[in-house]
Amino acid sequence: MALIREQAWTLLTEYTRGESLRRHALAVEAAMRGYARMADADEEAWGIVGLLHDFDYERWPDLADHPFRGSEILRSLDYPEWIVRAILSHADYTGVAREALVEHTLFACDEMAGFVTAAALVRPSKSILDLEARSVLKRMKDKAFARAVSRDDLRLGAEELGLPLAEHVANVIRFMRAQAPALGLAGQLA
């Protein structure tokens, strides 16, 4: 199967109506593409992994269903098994251990993209364009801020990539900045 981003986007939008979840998918896609460039990997394929990792979540948010239902759909559409496996591995409760770099990267980018988005939206500018890693790291210490995001997972993601946390945060910010308007994060600085 040829991996085509437009087909992945169509699949995402068929199953995901909510703007915030679509933007999350775009944010993770941007981060995955950035890390693919750094790893000299297939940017299009890694981007599709990021774009589709939660495409089934809106319809089937229960742990018994997500990402299992989405994986079944991807298999029925002949997506490569390595993509299905990467998506399954981003959720610890699936029992699919992360082994490949793309799997570790998806885990590292998923929660971090969400946390970076939250940190950008509370800025006076409501923009990622003036967000710095130190601000995100400071927000991580505030347990009330984005309390649903596991700080342990944020740290573990950087560890799985073999990066200091501050460097991982800076990378995700940089990768997401390139897509700020599409992510709704250009704010007043656009």
JOBEL-V541143 format. One line per field, one symbol per residue. phi: phi as a letter, one per 40 degrees, with the letter a starting at -180 (. if undefined). psi: psi as a letter, one per 40 degrees, with the letter a starting at -180 (. if undefined). Layout:
phi = ???
psi = ???
This chain:
phi = .ccbdccccccdcccbccccccccdcccdccccccccccfbcccccccdccccbcccccbccdcbccccccccccccgcccccdccccccbdccgcccbcdcccccdccdccccccdccccccdcfbccbcbdccccccccccccfccccccccccdcdccgbcdcccdcccdcccdcbdcccgbcfccc
psi = hhhhddddddddddehdhddddddddddddddddddddefihdddddddddedededddgeidedhedddddddddefiiddddddddeehdeeehihdidddddddddcddddddddddeeidefiedehiddddddddehddhfdehhddddddddddefiidddddddddddddefdddefedaee.
